[in-house]
Amino acid sequence: RLRPVEQVGWDDCQDFITKLNALTGSSFRLPTEAEWEFAARGGNKSRGYKYAGGNNIGDVAWYHENSNYMTYDVAQKFKNELGLYDMSGNVWEWCQDWYDSYSSSSLSNPTGPKSGKSRVTRGGDWSSGARCCRVSHRDRAAPSRRNNYLGLRLAL
């Protein structure tokens, strides 16, 4: 079993991705916020759950009421409709986008602004309340920020 990657800033993620892509010849990257939410919701197989994989947070997430304030090995809770684990709770996950308010118009696969001070983080973490672990919840952090509740998930 493996714990999630943690204590990485957005800038650290970019350095890692650059090295990983050079080593593998692949095109890994952080997901956009829209991609992250689509995946957390279960993609085209979505059943409309509040959390990634279900409506009962204890079944799908490590969060402040069940975590003893630490991370846990991945894949210990139920997966979502796409087979992805831990998209709610355990660690916040960096997204590619700069943080800003949502547009008032309906958009398909939106991207964030071209610049900003904070990057989007999604998913909640081991110390978050249930509200922060909902697939609809969004947060932000400075790209240089490192903490034991910040991690990453890659897109290819």
C-alpha positions in Angstrom: 0.0 0.0 0.0 1.0 3.6 -0.6 0.2 6.9 1.1 -0.7 9.8 -1.1 2.0 12.3 -2.2 1.9 15.2 0.2 3.9 18.3 1.3 4.3 19.4 -2.3 3.7 22.9 -3.7 2.3 23.5 -7.2 5.7 24.6 -8.3 7.1 21.3 -7.0 4.5 19.4 -9.0 5.6 21.2 -12.2 9.2 20.3 -11.6 8.3 16.7 -11.0 6.0 16.6 -14.1 8.8 18.0 -16.3 11.2 15.3 -15.1 8.6 12.6 -15.4 7.7 13.5 -18.9 11.4 13.7 -19.9 12.0 10.2 -18.4 8.9 8.6 -19.8 8.3 10.5 -23.1 4.7 11.0 -21.9 2.7 14.1 -21.4 1.6 14.0 -17.8 0.2 17.2 -16.2 -2.1 18.4 -13.4 -5.7 18.2 -14.4 -7.7 21.4 -15.0 -10.2 22.2 -12.3 -13.0 21.1 -14.7 -11.3 17.8 -15.5 -10.8 17.2 -11.8 -14.4 17.8 -11.0 -15.7 15.7 -13.9 -13.5 12.8 -12.8 -14.5 13.2 -9.1 -18.2 13.2 -10.0 -17.7 9.9 -11.9 -17.5 11.2 -15.4 -20.3 10.0 -17.8 -21.1 7.3 -15.3 -22.0 9.8 -12.5 -24.7 8.9 -10.1 -24.8 12.5 -8.7 -23.2 11.7 -5.4 -22.2 14.5 -3.0 -18.7 13.0 -2.4 -16.5 11.1 -4.9 -18.0 7.6 -4.8 -21.1 8.1 -2.6 -23.3 10.2 -0.3 -21.9 8.8 3.0 -18.6 10.5 3.5 -17.3 7.9 5.9 -17.5 5.3 3.1 -15.4 7.3 0.7 -13.1 9.8 2.5 -10.6 10.2 5.2 -11.6 13.5 6.9 -11.5 15.1 10.3 -14.0 12.8 11.9 -12.3 9.5 11.0 -8.7 10.3 10.2 -7.0 10.8 13.5 -5.5 13.8 11.7 -3.2 11.9 9.4 -3.2 10.5 5.8 -4.0 6.9 5.0 -2.9 4.5 2.4 -4.8 5.0 -0.9 -7.7 2.8 -1.9 -8.9 2.0 1.6 -12.3 3.6 1.0 -14.9 3.0 -1.8 -13.9 4.1 -5.3 -16.1 6.3 -7.5 -17.9 5.4 -10.6 -14.7 5.7 -12.7 -12.7 3.5 -10.3 -10.8 6.4 -8.8 -10.0 6.4 -5.1 -9.6 9.2 -2.5 -10.8 12.1 -4.6 -12.7 13.2 -1.5 -10.5 13.6 1.6 -7.0 12.4 2.4 -5.2 15.3 0.7 -6.2 18.4 -1.3 -5.1 17.9 -4.9 -3.5 20.7 -7.0 -5.2 21.6 -10.2 -3.6 23.4 -13.2 -5.9 26.5 -13.1 -5.4 29.8 -11.4 -8.1 30.4 -8.8 -10.9 33.0 -9.6 -14.6 33.2 -9.2 -16.7 31.1 -11.5 -18.1 32.7 -14.6 -21.8 33.5 -14.5 -22.3 32.0 -17.9 -22.5 28.3 -18.6 -19.3 26.9 -20.0 -18.2 23.5 -21.3 -14.8 22.4 -20.0 -13.8 25.9 -18.7 -10.2 26.9 -17.8 -9.2 29.4 -15.2 -7.8 32.9 -15.7 -4.4 33.4 -17.4 -2.7 34.6 -14.2 -3.4 35.0 -10.5 -2.0 34.7 -7.0 -3.4 31.2 -6.0 -3.9 27.9 -7.7 -7.0 25.8 -7.4 -7.0 22.9 -4.9 -9.8 20.3 -4.8 -11.0 17.4 -2.7 -10.6 18.2 0.9 -8.1 16.5 3.2 -7.8 14.5 6.4 -8.4 17.6 8.6 -11.3 19.0 6.5 -14.9 18.9 7.5 -17.4 17.1 5.3 -18.4 20.3 3.4 -14.8 20.7 2.1 -14.8 17.1 0.8 -17.8 17.5 -1.5 -17.0 17.2 -5.2 -18.4 20.7 -5.7 -16.2 22.4 -3.1 -13.1 24.4 -4.3 -10.3 26.0 -2.5 -6.9 27.7 -3.3 -3.3 28.0 -2.2 -0.2 29.9 -3.3 1.8 27.9 -5.8 4.8 27.8 -3.4 2.7 26.5 -0.4 3.7 23.1 0.9 1.8 21.4 3.7 1.0 17.9 4.8 -2.5 18.3 3.4 -1.5 19.3 -0.1 -0.9 16.6 -2.8 -1.4 15.8 -6.4 -3.1 13.6 -8.9 -1.8 13.5 -12.5 -3.6 13.6 -15.8 -2.2 12.0 -18.9 
